[in-house]
Amino acid sequence: MRRIAGIVLAVLLIGGVVAAVVAGRQGEDKGTATKTVRGVIGSEKADFFADPDVVKALAAKGYTVKAEASGSWAMEGLDLKGYDFAFPSSQAPADQLARKYHIQEPLPRPFYSPLVVVAHRAAADVLAANGLAVLDGKNRGTLRTGAYVDAARHDRTWQQLRGAKAHGELTGTLYLASTDPESSNSGALYLAAASYVANGGKVVAGKADLDRTAPLLHKLVSVQGAQQSSTDAVFRDFVSGAGNPLVLVYESQVAALLAERHGVDDLVVLYPDTTVNSDHTVVPLNADGRALGELLSTDPALRGLAVRHGFRPQGDAAEFVAATADRAAYLNQKLTGVRQAPVPTSAVLHEMARRARG
């Protein structure tokens, strides 16, 4: 009997230890993520979702986000079954996905970023000397979009520009390096802005407008040869000193690089005077995806982290201005002198990209 009692007591003790361990784990897990959501995101947001502080802030609200990167326009061709959300880089591909999956509007738009041109100082100085840009200081200026479009229309080369001969790296046709407009949002928005200028300040809206602007857009794309499918790749090439001296990227990428105290010694940021903002838009494929989109839009901690990564939160310009005060020499914080061009419909943008690619 004593032996049986000993065995029973041992079992009870072991059970008590197991219960304590479980209770301890439950206590440790309190306040950490309880729900995993899967999504497909534009590559420019990969660093944001990988940031340990973002992971922690999401976990505090009960979420773990598993994100896979894709070109924004390429998302339409993906099978999103099993995913909770898609997060392309602008409204047009988001609206396309919303129609495909019958998602109810409105779609959460947590933050946005304008397109900018990063340039090496020699290139920026030459552009300014030839009326293609206006420099506000050592590291910031404005690209005169109309003058650039006119130069592209007439196949201008660097050698034809005053002052370029002093810089051996400035040779060949003058152009902005961009991403593939058929798969990447920034490439498509580049065409949207250029076509608006080429169309006399009117959004391209039909066949006649497409026919009128297609030759120029084809020039803008074909001169580049093979194009990357993400802005991450072209921006990395620029930072490393490779590739074209003028590259179209998102302001958020520049702001995030500067926040990390990394940069390019001769970096100049040019804001096109006619541009298109990239409204990062969540396409919720279920209730969990919509809850995440709303959380990114409203949670103060996550909004602050978005600014750290260079994004402009919707609805509060002062939030971005205050947080980037240390980078004002590079960033046009209030977007002074920048005009926002309307974006064509998704169908028109697709056709525009197809014709531009030839």
N, C-alpha and C positions, 0 to 999 in steps of 0.2 A: 504493500500500500504506500509505504514511504517512497518507493521508487516511482510509482505511478504519479504520486503527488508532485514529486520532483520534476517529472517530465511535463506535467500540466503547467507547473509554475514556470518552467523554462519557456514553454510555448507562449504563455501569457506575457512573459517578459520580452520575448522576441517580437510578439505582436505589438507590445507597447513601444518598442524601439522603432519598428516600421511605421507605426502611426505617428510617432514624433517626427521621423524623417519626412514623411508626407506632409505633415502640418508645417514643418519648417520650410519645405520647398514651396508650399502654398503661400507662406508668409513672404518668402523671398520673391515670389512671382507677383505679389500684389503690386499693382500699378504698372506692370510691364505689359508688353503687347499681348493681346489675346486673339487677335483676328489677323489673318494673313490675306492680303489683297494682291493680285497679280495684274500687271499692266504693261503696255507697250508705250514707250516714251520716245520723244525726239532726242537725239544723241546729246544735244546741248544741255539737257537736264540730267544727264547721267551722274555728273559730279554732285549735283544737288541731292539726289536720292541716296548717293553713297556716303555723303557727309555723316560722320558719327553723331554730330549734334542734331542733324535732321532725323536720323534713325531714332535717337533718344527722344526727341520731341514727339515723333509719331507714336513711339511706344508708350509714352505717357498718356496718350489719348486712346490707347488700345489697338494700335495698328502696327503690323509689319508689312512693308511694301517690297515686293519682289518685282523689279522692273527690268525690261529688256529693251534695248535701243533699236530704233528703226528710222529710216527716212520717213518724214511725215506723210508724203504722198504715197509712199510705198505701203503704208498701213492698210490702204483700201484693198490691196491684194492679199493680205494675210488672213488666215483663218483665226478669228479671235474667240472661238469657242473655248470656254474655260477661263477666259480673262475677265477681270472685273472692270477694267477701264482702259481706254486709250488716251494718250496725252500728246497729240501733235503740237506743232509749234505755231499754228495760226488757226484762225476761224474757218477758212475755206476748206481745208482737208477735214477739219472736225465736223463741219456741217455735212460734208459728203458721207462721213462715217455715220453720223446721226440719222441721215436718210436711209442708209443701207440697213441699219439695225433698228430702225423705227424708235429712236430715242426721243423722249419728250424734251422740248425746250422749256426754260432756258438751260444752256450748258454753262457750267462753272468756268470762269475765266480768271484764275487767281492772279496772274501777273502778265506783263508784256515786256517787249524789248524792241527798240528801233533798229533798223539795219544801219550799219556804219561801214566806212571804208578805212581799213588800217593801211598806213603807208609808211615807208621809210622816209626819213627827212629829206633826202636828196630828191626823191620823187615828188614829195609835197611841195618843196621849194620851186621845182620846175613847173608844176601845175599852176602854182600861184603866179609865177612870172609870166605865164601865158594866158591868164584870165580864166583858167579852168577851176581854180580854187581861191578861197580867201582865208588867210591864216589869222587866227585871233591871238596867237601866241606861239610859243616854241613847240607845243605838243598838241594843239587842237586847231581845227578850222572847219570850213564849210566847202563841200564840193558843189560846184555850180552844175547841176544836173543837165540843164539845157545845153550848156557849152560842151559838156562831155558827150552827150548824145550826138551833137553836131559833129564833133571830132570823130566819133565812131562811124557816123554816116559817111564821112569823107575819107575813111581809112587812114587817119593821121598816124604817123609813127613818132616815136620818141625823138628820133634824129631831126625831125622837122620842128621841134620845140626849142625855143631859145633857152640856152643854158644846159641842155641835156648832154652835149658833147663832153662836158667836164666830168661826167659820171659814166664810166664804161659799162656799168650794169644796166643802164637805161637804153636798151636797144629794142628794135622790132616794133610791132604794132602796139599802140597804146590801148590798153583794155583793163577792165576789172576782172579779176579771177573770181568766179562764183561756183556754186554747186550745180549739179544736174537738176534742171527744173522739172524733169519728169518724175523724179523720186524725192527731191529735197525741197523743203518749204522755202528756204532762203533763196534758192535759185529761181523758184516760181515767183516770189515776191519781187525779186530784182526785175523780172520781166514786167510785172504789174506796174512798177514805178516808171520804168523806161518807156513802156507803151503809153502811159498816161501823158508823159511829156511829149512823145513823138506824135500823139494824137491831138495835139493842140490843147492840152489841159482838160481832156475829157476821157472818162473811163471807156475802155474798149468794150463794146457791148454787142457786137454782131459781126456778120461776115464782112461787111464793107470795112469796118474798123480793123478787123483781123488782116484783111488783104492789104490794107494801107500800111500797117505797122510790121507785118511779118518779115519783109526783107531786112529791116534794121535789126530786129530781134535775132534773126538768123546770124547776122554778122557778130552780134554781141556774144553769141554762144559758140559759133563755129571757129572763131579765132582762138579759142581756148584749147582746142583739141579735146583730149580725154578729160572728163570732169569727175571730181569726187562726189560721193553721195551724201556727205555730211560736212557741216561747217567745222566740226572738231578737227577733221583731217586737214582742211585748207588752213585753218588757224595755226595748227601745230607746225605746218610747213613754213608759214610766215615767221613765226616766233623763232624757229630754228635757223632762219636766214635763207631758206630754200624757196624756190618758186617765184611767183610774180611780185613786183614791188607794190602792187595795189590789190588788196583782197577784200571782198565783201563778206562781212561777218555780222554777228549780233553784238550790240553794245554790251550785253550781259557777259559775253566771253572776255571782252576787254576789261570791264569793271572787276570781274572775278580775278583775272590775272594780276591786276594792279593791287587788289586787296591782299593778295598773298605776297606782296612786295617783290613779285617777279615781273619782268617786262623785257622790252626790247630797248636798247640804249637810245636808238634814234626813232622811237615810235611817234607817229603823228596820227591822231584820230580825226577823220574827216566825216562830218555829218552831211549827207546829201540834202540839198535844200528842198528837194522833193523826194519823199521816201514813203515807205510803208511800214507800219508797226506790225510786229509779230505778236499777236494775241494768243498766248499759250492757253489752250482750251481743253478742258477735260471732257471726254465723251464717256459718261457713265454707262456701263453695260449692264449694271444691276444696282440695287440699293446701296451695296457696300461701296461701289465706285463713286456713286453720287455723294455719299457721306464724306468720302475722302476728298473729293473736289471741293465741297463746301468747307471742309476743315482747312485746306490749303488757302482758301480765300479769306477766312475769318480769324484764324488763330493767330494772336499777336506774335508768339514765338516763331511760328513757321513763316509768317510774313517777314519778320526780321531776318530770318535765315535766307529767305529768297533774295532779300536785298544784299546780303553778304555775297551771294552768288551772282550779283549784278543785275537781277531782275527788278523791274519797276512794279510794285504792287498796284493793283487796280484801285482807283478811288482816293488815293492820297499821295499827291506828288511830293509833298513836304517830307514824307517818310524817306523817300529815295534821296532827296537833296541833302537832308541832314546826315544820312548814313554814309554818303559818298563825298563829304566835304573835303576829305584828305586827297581826293582824286580829281578835284575840280579843274586842275590844270589840263587834264586830258578829256574830261567828260563835259558835254553841253548839258548840264543838269536839268535846266528848264526847257530844253529843246528850242531855244531862241532862234528864230529865223528858219525853222524847219516846218515844211508843209506836209501834211499827211494826205497822200493820194488815196482815193477809193480803190478797192480791190475788185476786179471783175468776178463774175460768178465762177463757180468751180468748173462748169462746163467750158466756159471761155478760157479759163486759165489752162485747162488740160489741152485744148486745141492750140493755144498760144505756145505752150511748151513743146508740143509735137512738131509744130511748124518751125520753131526755133532750132530744134535739134535736127531738123531736116529728114 
